[in-house]
Amino acid sequence: ILTAEKSEVTSLSTGPFSGRAVFQQETLSLRISPVSTADSGVYKAEFEDTSGVFTTLCFRVSVWGE
């Protein structure tokens, strides 16, 4: 969906979230609006620390109503 670097402008990808995803650097939050049931699924977030080590977190998003 996007790539964010510390102290840099967030780069949004093209695709189904283009124009709908807003990243909030202060809270490390991602807001997608509007959402639909098609946005439900398993998502992955990758974080890289200063030593180059990656941590990957997976989470499930469920959208039940529109």
Backbone as JSON Lines, residues from 0, in Angstrom:
{"i":0,"aa":"I","n":[0.83,-1.19,0.0],"ca":[0.0,0.0,0.0],"c":[0.87,1.24,0.0]}
{"i":1,"aa":"L","n":[1.9,1.25,0.87],"ca":[2.75,2.43,0.93],"c":[4.1,2.1,1.52]}
{"i":2,"aa":"T","n":[5.03,3.01,1.31],"ca":[6.36,2.93,1.92],"c":[6.57,4.23,2.68]}
{"i":3,"aa":"A","n":[6.96,4.12,3.94],"ca":[7.22,5.31,4.76],"c":[8.61,5.19,5.36]}
{"i":4,"aa":"E","n":[9.36,6.25,5.29],"ca":[10.69,6.32,5.89],"c":[10.67,7.39,6.96]}
{"i":5,"aa":"K","n":[11.43,7.2,8.01],"ca":[11.5,8.19,9.07],"c":[12.0,9.51,8.5]}
{"i":6,"aa":"S","n":[11.3,10.58,8.83],"ca":[11.66,11.94,8.42],"c":[11.6,12.15,6.91]}
{"i":7,"aa":"E","n":[10.84,11.32,6.2],"ca":[10.68,11.5,4.76],"c":[9.2,11.48,4.4]}
{"i":8,"aa":"V","n":[8.89,11.98,3.22],"ca":[7.53,11.98,2.74],"c":[7.1,10.55,2.43]}
{"i":9,"aa":"T","n":[5.87,10.23,2.77],"ca":[5.33,8.9,2.52],"c":[5.07,8.72,1.04]}
{"i":10,"aa":"S","n":[5.43,7.57,0.52],"ca":[5.2,7.24,-0.89],"c":[4.06,6.25,-1.0]}
{"i":11,"aa":"L","n":[2.94,6.7,-1.59],"ca":[1.79,5.81,-1.77],"c":[1.91,5.07,-3.08]}
{"i":12,"aa":"S","n":[1.5,3.83,-3.06],"ca":[1.56,3.02,-4.27],"c":[0.34,3.28,-5.15]}
{"i":13,"aa":"T","n":[0.46,2.85,-6.37],"ca":[-0.72,2.84,-7.24],"c":[-1.46,1.55,-6.97]}
{"i":14,"aa":"G","n":[-2.67,1.44,-7.42],"ca":[-3.43,0.23,-7.2],"c":[-4.74,0.52,-6.5]}
{"i":15,"aa":"P","n":[-5.32,-0.5,-5.87],"ca":[-6.67,-0.34,-5.31],"c":[-6.76,0.66,-4.15]}
{"i":16,"aa":"F","n":[-5.65,1.01,-3.52],"ca":[-5.69,1.95,-2.4],"c":[-5.25,3.36,-2.79]}
{"i":17,"aa":"S","n":[-4.88,3.55,-4.03],"ca":[-4.46,4.86,-4.51],"c":[-5.59,5.87,-4.33]}
{"i":18,"aa":"G","n":[-5.29,6.97,-3.67],"ca":[-6.29,8.0,-3.42],"c":[-7.18,7.72,-2.23]}
{"i":19,"aa":"R","n":[-7.06,6.53,-1.61],"ca":[-7.89,6.18,-0.45],"c":[-7.09,5.98,0.82]}
{"i":20,"aa":"A","n":[-5.77,5.84,0.7],"ca":[-4.93,5.54,1.87],"c":[-4.2,6.8,2.32]}
{"i":21,"aa":"V","n":[-4.27,7.07,3.62],"ca":[-3.55,8.2,4.22],"c":[-2.75,7.66,5.39]}
{"i":22,"aa":"F","n":[-1.43,7.89,5.38],"ca":[-0.56,7.43,6.47],"c":[-0.33,8.59,7.43]}
{"i":23,"aa":"Q","n":[-0.5,8.33,8.73],"ca":[-0.28,9.35,9.76],"c":[1.0,8.99,10.51]}
{"i":24,"aa":"Q","n":[2.08,9.69,10.17],"ca":[3.42,9.41,10.69],"c":[3.47,9.46,12.22]}
{"i":25,"aa":"E","n":[2.77,10.41,12.82],"ca":[2.86,10.6,14.28],"c":[2.39,9.38,15.05]}
{"i":26,"aa":"T","n":[1.36,8.72,14.56],"ca":[0.78,7.58,15.28],"c":[1.03,6.25,14.57]}
{"i":27,"aa":"L","n":[1.77,6.29,13.46],"ca":[2.01,5.1,12.63],"c":[0.69,4.41,12.28]}
{"i":28,"aa":"S","n":[-0.29,5.23,11.89],"ca":[-1.62,4.74,11.55],"c":[-1.87,4.85,10.06]}
{"i":29,"aa":"L","n":[-2.64,3.93,9.54],"ca":[-3.05,3.95,8.14],"c":[-4.56,4.04,8.1]}
{"i":30,"aa":"R","n":[-5.07,5.04,7.39],"ca":[-6.51,5.2,7.25],"c":[-6.87,4.97,5.79]}
{"i":31,"aa":"I","n":[-7.82,4.1,5.55],"ca":[-8.3,3.81,4.2],"c":[-9.77,4.21,4.16]}
{"i":32,"aa":"S","n":[-10.11,5.09,3.24],"ca":[-11.48,5.57,3.15],"c":[-11.8,5.95,1.72]}
{"i":33,"aa":"P","n":[-12.93,5.54,1.21],"ca":[-13.9,4.65,1.83],"c":[-13.43,3.2,1.75]}
{"i":34,"aa":"V","n":[-13.98,2.35,2.61],"ca":[-13.66,0.93,2.58],"c":[-14.85,0.14,2.06]}
{"i":35,"aa":"S","n":[-14.58,-1.05,1.59],"ca":[-15.65,-1.95,1.16],"c":[-15.29,-3.35,1.62]}
{"i":36,"aa":"T","n":[-16.22,-4.26,1.47],"ca":[-15.97,-5.64,1.87],"c":[-14.82,-6.24,1.07]}
{"i":37,"aa":"A","n":[-14.55,-5.71,-0.12],"ca":[-13.44,-6.2,-0.94],"c":[-12.08,-5.9,-0.3]}
{"i":38,"aa":"D","n":[-12.04,-4.96,0.66],"ca":[-10.79,-4.63,1.34],"c":[-10.47,-5.6,2.47]}
{"i":39,"aa":"S","n":[-11.38,-6.49,2.8],"ca":[-11.12,-7.5,3.84],"c":[-10.0,-8.42,3.38]}
{"i":40,"aa":"G","n":[-9.2,-8.88,4.32],"ca":[-8.14,-9.81,3.98],"c":[-7.0,-9.76,4.97]}
{"i":41,"aa":"V","n":[-5.94,-10.49,4.67],"ca":[-4.75,-10.52,5.51],"c":[-3.74,-9.53,4.94]}
{"i":42,"aa":"Y","n":[-3.24,-8.66,5.78],"ca":[-2.28,-7.65,5.38],"c":[-0.97,-7.88,6.12]}
{"i":43,"aa":"K","n":[0.11,-7.35,5.57],"ca":[1.44,-7.52,6.15],"c":[2.09,-6.15,6.3]}
{"i":44,"aa":"A","n":[2.72,-5.92,7.44],"ca":[3.5,-4.72,7.66],"c":[4.94,-5.12,7.94]}
{"i":45,"aa":"E","n":[5.89,-4.51,7.25],"ca":[7.31,-4.79,7.46],"c":[7.98,-3.55,8.03]}
{"i":46,"aa":"F","n":[8.74,-3.75,9.08],"ca":[9.47,-2.67,9.74],"c":[10.95,-3.01,9.69]}
{"i":47,"aa":"E","n":[11.77,-2.02,9.36],"ca":[13.22,-2.21,9.33],"c":[13.84,-1.31,10.39]}
{"i":48,"aa":"D","n":[14.66,-1.89,11.27],"ca":[15.33,-1.08,12.28],"c":[16.63,-0.51,11.72]}
{"i":49,"aa":"T","n":[17.31,0.27,12.52],"ca":[18.51,0.96,12.05],"c":[19.65,0.02,11.69]}
{"i":50,"aa":"S","n":[19.61,-1.23,12.19],"ca":[20.66,-2.19,11.85],"c":[20.32,-3.0,10.6]}
{"i":51,"aa":"G","n":[19.14,-2.73,10.0],"ca":[18.75,-3.44,8.79],"c":[17.95,-4.71,9.03]}
{"i":52,"aa":"V","n":[17.6,-4.98,10.29],"ca":[16.81,-6.17,10.6],"c":[15.33,-5.87,10.37]}
{"i":53,"aa":"F","n":[14.64,-6.79,9.67],"ca":[13.22,-6.63,9.37],"c":[12.37,-7.4,10.37]}
{"i":54,"aa":"T","n":[11.26,-6.79,10.78],"ca":[10.23,-7.44,11.57],"c":[8.96,-7.38,10.74]}
{"i":55,"aa":"T","n":[8.31,-8.53,10.56],"ca":[7.08,-8.6,9.77],"c":[5.91,-8.95,10.68]}
{"i":56,"aa":"L","n":[4.84,-8.17,10.58],"ca":[3.62,-8.42,11.32],"c":[2.48,-8.64,10.34]}
{"i":57,"aa":"C","n":[1.69,-9.66,10.57],"ca":[0.51,-9.93,9.74],"c":[-0.74,-9.67,10.57]}
{"i":58,"aa":"F","n":[-1.77,-9.15,9.92],"ca":[-3.02,-8.91,10.61],"c":[-4.18,-9.07,9.65]}
{"i":59,"aa":"R","n":[-5.33,-9.43,10.19],"ca":[-6.52,-9.63,9.38],"c":[-7.46,-8.43,9.54]}
{"i":60,"aa":"V","n":[-7.96,-7.95,8.42],"ca":[-8.93,-6.85,8.4],"c":[-10.24,-7.41,7.89]}
{"i":61,"aa":"S","n":[-11.32,-7.14,8.63],"ca":[-12.64,-7.57,8.21],"c":[-13.53,-6.35,8.08]}
{"i":62,"aa":"V","n":[-14.15,-6.2,6.92],"ca":[-15.12,-5.13,6.69],"c":[-16.47,-5.82,6.52]}
{"i":63,"aa":"W","n":[-17.38,-5.56,7.44],"ca":[-18.63,-6.31,7.46],"c":[-19.79,-5.56,6.81]}
{"i":64,"aa":"G","n":[-19.74,-4.27,6.75],"ca":[-20.83,-3.52,6.15],"c":[-20.3,-2.34,5.37]}
{"i":65,"aa":"E","n":[-21.11,-1.85,4.46],"ca":[-20.66,-0.7,3.65],"c":[-21.58,0.46,3.88]}
